[in-house]
Amino acid sequence: MARPLDRDVVLSVAKDLHLSRANFIPLKSSLVTRAAASRHRKFSTYAAGAASRLRPLRSWWPLLTLVALLLASAPFAISPVRDATTLGPVNEATLRRPASYVLLAPLSNVLDLLTLLSVRQHVALLLTLCLAYALWWWWRGRVLPATVAPTRRAVRLVARLGLAVLAVLAVYFAGALLPRPMAALEVGPAILAVDFHAHTKYSHDGRPDWTPEDVRTWHRDAGYGAVYITDHRTFEGARDGWANNPDLAGQGVTLLPGIEVVWKGEHVIVLDADKMYRGIFNATLRDIDEDALRLASAVVGNEPVLIETLPGDLSKMIPAKGPGTAGMSAIELIDGAPRGLGQVRRERGRIIKLADSLDLALVAGSNNHGWGRTAAGWTLMYLPGWRGATPEQLTLAIERSIRLGGSGTTKVVERYVADTETGVALPLTAPLVTWGMLRTLSMEERAAWLAWGLALYFLWQLRMLRRRGA
């Protein structure tokens, strides 16, 4: 039998409960003490204040990131040009960046980098940008309200994606078409910088308004002393350029005659093709006549100088086997077209080994068709007195040097770009090539980057203030 509750105990408990309820307040679905509620309110107020104080810092993160990258890359700075064979420094040349180039450093550096990427690197970069844009969209919660009709929702989505695509295309078109300052190679007075592969509007794939004088100006701004006009199936560009050459090579960029043709399925360049070797081609100037080439090559010391171009099948390359034989006397180690740049980065070792074993000169060709304002590489030749030579004397000296000197005739200098052509580096192209670009910046360029970053940030802040005021 249960023991009855003591009346005094019941009254005491009831009294305690009555008094304690005064110390409780409702919070959502539970009861907390007033002290706890007070602490909660203080914490909420502090958190809101902290968030308010940190909100301005959130707008600073792009500028802070830029400063951090500029400072972090400075201790690892490298030269923007290097020996394309050894990948080491070049003592004979330096890259000169004019004041206008430095003033526009962010634009100059980024567009130069895009121009120097291979096809694979372009694809990897664009895929990375697409992924980054998708992540940004998700992180910012770019979700349209449910009240928006499905059709209008689709139109808005397509419009936003279209604007992103147009922004990327605008950057690429700016790199290809925008007139801007160029970085130029500076060499000693006895060294000649040559481009063995360039085109004009007379090539079927050349820029329609790209004249030989435009070629001359482009190469002057890039630091060349001579360039071979090697159009497809025509000598018109080479003839126009030759007609307007300076009397002496040191008085301006000398345009020399050449042509790009096909021999045994491979694209090759023939130097001095119009003036000396017009008869070794077929009627359409597309292919080399086998018998005519063999006869022309039989004259020792006067063999046509043929250069293997890239991209190409190196297993099909036929080298000259000595004086009086037909074949390649040189091979490109740098070709400025995206496909050519990719093959060089994948097969650099093989190309160098072939040139060394077959005694072939290594050369650089811009393969420029009128697009872009960046030189990928230069061929350096030691030719004392070349500045006082006539165009005829200069082209004879270049060809004679290649015939006799072979692999020891030239040095190829290239612009530095991080090699992400193969392996696990390929999907990391965007961060690796960006880091590589930052490492090549001069102190003046770093200052220009910082100045542009500050200017853009304050312009954006001014715009936000005006929007708040409105």
C-alpha positions in Angstrom: 0.0 0.0 0.0 1.4 3.4 -1.1 2.4 5.8 1.6 0.3 9.1 1.4 2.3 12.2 0.5 3.2 14.5 3.3 1.2 17.8 2.9 4.1 20.0 3.9 6.3 18.4 1.3 3.7 18.9 -1.4 3.3 22.5 -0.5 7.1 23.1 -0.4 7.6 21.6 -3.9 4.7 23.6 -5.3 6.2 26.8 -3.9 9.6 26.0 -5.4 8.0 25.4 -8.8 6.0 28.6 -8.6 9.1 30.6 -7.8 11.3 28.9 -10.4 9.0 29.6 -13.3 9.7 33.2 -13.0 13.3 32.5 -13.9 12.4 30.7 -17.2 11.4 32.3 -20.6 10.3 30.5 -23.7 12.8 30.3 -26.6 11.5 28.5 -29.7 10.1 25.2 -28.4 12.3 24.9 -25.2 12.8 26.6 -21.9 16.1 28.4 -21.1 17.1 30.5 -18.2 17.1 34.3 -18.5 20.9 34.2 -18.0 21.3 31.8 -20.9 19.0 33.9 -23.1 21.0 37.0 -22.3 24.2 35.2 -23.2 22.6 34.1 -26.5 21.6 37.6 -27.3 25.1 38.9 -26.6 26.6 36.2 -28.8 24.2 37.0 -31.6 25.0 40.7 -31.4 28.7 40.0 -31.4 28.4 37.6 -34.4 26.4 40.2 -36.3 29.0 42.8 -35.5 31.9 40.6 -36.5 30.1 39.7 -39.8 29.6 43.4 -40.4 33.2 44.2 -39.7 34.4 41.3 -41.9 32.1 42.2 -44.8 34.5 44.9 -46.2 37.4 42.4 -46.1 35.3 40.0 -48.3 35.5 42.7 -51.1 39.3 42.9 -50.6 40.0 39.3 -51.4 40.7 39.7 -55.1 43.3 42.4 -54.4 44.8 40.6 -51.5 45.1 37.4 -53.6 46.9 39.4 -56.3 49.3 40.9 -53.8 50.0 37.5 -52.3 50.8 36.0 -55.7 53.0 38.8 -56.8 55.0 38.6 -53.5 55.1 34.8 -53.4 56.4 34.5 -57.0 59.1 37.2 -56.7 61.7 35.0 -54.9 61.3 32.4 -57.7 61.7 34.9 -60.5 63.2 33.6 -63.8 64.2 35.1 -67.1 61.3 35.3 -69.7 63.6 33.9 -72.4 65.8 30.8 -72.3 67.9 28.5 -74.5 65.4 26.2 -76.3 68.0 23.4 -76.4 69.4 23.4 -72.9 66.4 25.2 -71.2 69.1 27.2 -69.4 69.8 31.0 -69.5 70.9 32.8 -72.6 73.9 35.1 -72.2 73.8 36.5 -75.8 70.3 38.0 -75.5 67.8 39.7 -73.2 64.1 40.5 -73.6 63.4 44.2 -73.8 60.0 45.3 -72.7 59.2 48.9 -73.8 57.6 51.3 -71.4 54.2 51.0 -73.1 54.4 47.2 -72.7 55.1 47.5 -69.0 52.4 50.1 -68.5 49.9 47.6 -69.8 51.6 44.7 -68.1 48.4 42.7 -67.1 47.1 42.9 -70.6 50.5 42.3 -72.3 51.5 39.4 -70.1 48.1 37.6 -70.3 47.7 38.0 -74.1 51.4 36.9 -74.6 50.7 33.8 -72.5 47.6 32.9 -74.5 49.5 33.3 -77.7 52.2 30.9 -76.6 49.9 28.0 -75.5 49.6 24.8 -77.5 46.3 23.3 -78.6 46.2 20.9 -75.6 46.9 23.7 -73.2 44.2 25.9 -74.7 41.7 23.0 -74.3 42.8 22.4 -70.7 42.6 26.1 -69.9 39.1 26.5 -71.3 37.8 23.4 -69.5 39.2 24.8 -66.3 37.5 28.1 -66.8 34.2 26.4 -67.5 34.5 24.3 -64.3 35.5 27.4 -62.2 32.5 29.3 -63.6 30.2 26.5 -62.7 31.6 26.3 -59.2 31.3 30.1 -58.8 27.7 29.9 -60.0 26.9 27.2 -57.4 28.7 28.9 -54.6 27.0 32.3 -55.1 23.6 30.5 -55.3 22.8 31.7 -58.7 19.2 30.2 -58.6 16.4 32.0 -60.3 13.1 32.5 -58.3 10.5 29.9 -58.6 8.1 32.5 -59.8 10.0 33.0 -63.1 8.4 31.0 -65.9 10.3 28.0 -67.3 10.8 29.6 -70.7 12.1 32.9 -69.2 14.3 30.9 -66.8 15.9 29.1 -69.8 16.5 32.4 -71.6 18.2 33.9 -68.6 20.4 30.9 -68.1 21.4 30.8 -71.8 22.1 34.6 -71.7 24.3 34.4 -68.7 26.3 31.5 -70.1 26.5 33.3 -73.5 27.9 36.3 -71.8 30.6 34.2 -70.2 31.5 32.6 -73.5 31.6 36.0 -75.2 34.0 37.3 -72.5 36.4 34.4 -73.2 36.2 34.9 -77.0 36.8 38.6 -76.6 40.0 37.9 -74.8 41.2 35.5 -77.5 40.2 37.9 -80.2 42.1 40.7 -78.4 45.2 38.5 -78.4 44.9 37.9 -82.1 43.8 41.3 -83.4 44.4 44.0 -80.9 47.4 46.3 -81.7 49.6 46.4 -78.7 53.3 46.8 -77.7 55.6 43.8 -78.2 58.5 42.4 -76.2 61.6 42.4 -78.3 64.9 40.4 -78.1 68.0 42.4 -77.8 71.3 40.9 -79.1 74.9 42.0 -79.6 76.0 43.7 -82.8 77.6 40.6 -84.3 74.5 38.4 -83.8 71.7 38.2 -86.2 68.2 37.2 -85.1 66.4 35.4 -87.9 62.8 34.1 -88.4 62.8 31.3 -91.0 59.1 30.9 -91.4 56.6 33.8 -92.0 53.6 34.4 -94.2 51.7 37.3 -95.8 48.3 37.9 -97.3 49.4 36.1 -100.4 49.2 32.7 -98.6 45.8 31.1 -98.8 45.7 31.0 -94.9 47.2 34.4 -94.3 45.4 37.4 -92.8 43.7 39.2 -95.7 45.3 42.6 -95.0 48.7 41.3 -93.9 51.2 42.9 -96.3 55.0 42.4 -96.5 55.4 45.8 -94.8 53.2 44.6 -91.9 55.5 41.6 -91.6 58.6 43.9 -91.6 57.0 46.1 -88.8 56.0 43.0 -86.7 59.5 41.6 -86.9 61.1 44.9 -86.1 59.0 45.2 -83.0 59.9 41.7 -82.0 63.7 42.3 -82.3 64.5 40.4 -85.6 67.1 41.5 -88.1 65.9 39.3 -91.0 62.9 37.2 -91.9 62.2 34.8 -94.7 58.8 35.3 -96.4 57.7 31.7 -97.0 54.2 31.9 -98.5 52.3 28.9 -99.9 52.3 28.5 -103.7 53.4 32.0 -104.4 56.4 34.3 -104.5 54.4 37.5 -104.5 54.9 38.4 -100.9 58.6 37.6 -101.0 59.1 39.8 -104.1 57.2 42.7 -102.7 59.2 42.5 -99.5 62.5 42.2 -101.3 61.7 45.2 -103.5 61.4 47.5 -100.4 64.4 46.2 -98.5 66.9 48.7 -97.1 70.2 49.0 -98.9 72.1 47.5 -95.9 70.8 44.9 -93.5 71.6 47.1 -90.5 69.3 49.9 -91.7 66.1 47.9 -91.0 64.5 44.4 -91.0 65.5 42.6 -94.2 62.8 40.4 -95.9 64.4 37.4 -97.7 62.8 35.1 -100.2 61.6 31.6 -99.5 58.6 29.3 -100.0 56.7 26.6 -98.0 56.1 23.5 -100.2 55.5 19.8 -99.8 58.2 17.1 -100.3 57.4 13.5 -99.7 54.3 14.4 -97.8 56.0 16.8 -95.4 55.8 20.6 -95.3 59.3 22.0 -95.9 60.8 25.5 -96.4 63.2 26.2 -99.2 65.4 29.3 -98.8 66.1 31.7 -101.6 63.6 29.7 -103.6 62.5 32.4 -106.1 65.9 33.7 -107.1 68.0 30.6 -107.1 65.8 27.5 -107.2 62.6 28.4 -109.1 63.0 25.3 -111.3 62.8 22.6 -108.6 59.0 23.1 -108.1 56.1 21.9 -110.1 53.8 24.2 -112.0 51.5 25.0 -109.1 54.4 25.7 -106.7 52.9 23.2 -104.2 55.4 20.3 -104.5 59.1 19.8 -105.1 60.1 18.0 -108.3 62.2 15.0 -107.2 64.5 14.9 -110.2 65.0 18.7 -110.3 65.9 18.8 -106.6 68.5 16.0 -107.1 70.1 17.9 -110.0 70.1 21.2 -108.2 71.7 19.5 -105.1 74.5 18.0 -107.1 76.3 21.3 -107.3 78.5 21.2 -104.2 78.2 24.4 -102.2 75.0 25.5 -103.9 72.6 22.8 -102.6 69.1 24.1 -101.9 68.6 24.7 -98.1 65.6 22.8 -97.0 64.1 23.1 -93.5 61.7 20.6 -91.9 58.7 22.4 -90.4 56.4 21.6 -87.5 54.0 20.0 -86.9 55.4 17.1 -88.9 56.2 13.4 -88.9 59.8 13.2 -87.9 60.1 9.6 -89.1 59.5 10.8 -92.7 62.2 13.5 -92.6 65.0 13.0 -95.1 68.3 14.7 -94.1 71.0 15.7 -96.5 73.8 13.1 -96.3 76.6 15.5 -97.1 77.7 17.9 -99.9 76.0 17.3 -103.2 73.0 15.5 -101.7 69.4 16.5 -101.4 67.6 16.7 -98.1 67.0 18.7 -94.9 69.8 21.0 -93.7 67.8 22.3 -90.7 64.8 21.5 -88.6 62.5 23.8 -86.6 62.8 23.6 -82.8 60.3 26.4 -82.4 57.2 26.9 -84.5 54.9 29.6 -83.3 51.6 27.9 -84.4 49.8 26.2 -81.5 50.1 22.7 -83.0 53.8 23.3 -83.6 54.4 24.5 -80.1 52.7 21.4 -78.8 54.9 19.0 -80.8 58.0 20.8 -79.7 57.0 20.4 -76.0 56.2 16.7 -76.5 59.2 15.8 -78.6 61.9 18.4 -77.8 64.4 15.7 -76.8 63.8 13.7 -80.0 64.2 16.8 -82.2 67.5 17.8 -80.5 68.8 14.3 -80.7 68.0 14.1 -84.4 69.6 17.4 -85.1 72.7 16.5 -83.2 73.1 13.0 -84.8 72.3 14.2 -88.4 74.2 17.5 -88.1 71.2 19.6 -88.7 70.9 23.3 -87.7 68.1 24.0 -85.3 66.0 27.1 -86.2 62.9 29.0 -85.0 60.0 30.0 -87.1 57.2 32.3 -86.0 54.8 30.7 -88.6 53.0 34.0 -88.3 50.1 34.6 -90.6 49.2 38.0 -89.3 47.6 37.1 -85.9 48.9 38.0 -82.5 51.7 40.2 -81.2 54.0 37.7 -79.6 57.2 36.1 -80.9 57.6 32.5 -79.7 61.3 32.2 -80.6 64.3 33.6 -82.4 67.2 32.0 -84.3 70.5 33.5 -83.3 73.4 33.3 -85.8 76.9 34.7 -85.3 77.6 36.7 -88.4 80.1 39.5 -87.8 79.6 42.4 -90.1 76.1 41.4 -91.2 74.8 44.9 -90.5 76.9 46.3 -93.4 75.8 43.5 -95.8 73.4 44.0 -98.7 70.3 41.8 -98.8 71.9 39.5 -101.4 75.1 39.1 -99.3 73.0 38.5 -96.2 70.9 35.6 -97.6 74.1 34.0 -99.2 75.9 34.2 -95.8 72.9 32.6 -93.9 72.6 29.7 -96.4 76.4 29.1 -96.5 76.6 29.1 -92.8 73.8 26.5 -92.5 75.3 24.3 -95.2 78.8 24.3 -93.7 78.1 24.7 -90.0 75.3 22.2 -89.4 74.2 21.8 -85.8 76.8 24.3 -84.6 75.5 27.2 -86.7 72.6 28.4 -84.7 71.2 28.9 -81.2 67.4 29.0 -80.6 65.9 31.3 -78.0 62.3 30.8 -76.8 59.8 32.6 -74.6 59.3 30.7 -71.3 56.0 29.0 -70.8 55.4 26.2 -68.2 55.3 22.9 -70.0 52.0 21.1 -69.2 51.7 19.3 -72.4 51.5 15.7 -71.0 50.8 13.7 -67.9 49.2 15.0 -64.7 50.4 18.5 -65.5 47.9 18.9 -68.4 44.8 19.2 -66.2 46.7 21.7 -64.0 47.5 23.9 -67.0 45.7 27.0 -65.7 47.5 27.3 -62.3 50.8 26.1 -63.6 51.1 28.5 -66.6 49.8 31.3 -64.5 52.4 30.7 -61.9 55.0 30.4 -64.6 53.9 33.8 -66.1 54.2 35.4 -62.7 57.7 34.1 -62.2 58.9 35.9 -65.4 57.6 39.3 -64.4 60.1 42.1 -63.9 59.9 44.4 -60.8 58.4 47.1 -63.1 55.7 44.7 -64.3 54.8 43.7 -60.8 54.4 47.3 -59.8 52.1 47.8 -62.9 50.0 44.8 -61.9 49.6 46.2 -58.4 48.7 49.6 -59.7 46.1 48.2 -62.0 44.7 46.0 -59.2 44.3 49.0 -56.9 42.8 51.1 -59.6 40.2 48.5 -60.5 39.3 47.9 -56.9 38.7 51.5 -56.1 36.6 52.0 -59.2 34.5 49.0 -58.2 34.1 50.4 -54.7 33.1 53.8 -56.1 30.5 52.0 -58.3 29.1 50.2 -55.2 28.9 53.4 -53.2 26.9 55.1 -56.1 24.5 52.1 -56.2 23.9 52.4 -52.4 23.3 56.1 -52.7 20.8 55.5 -55.5 
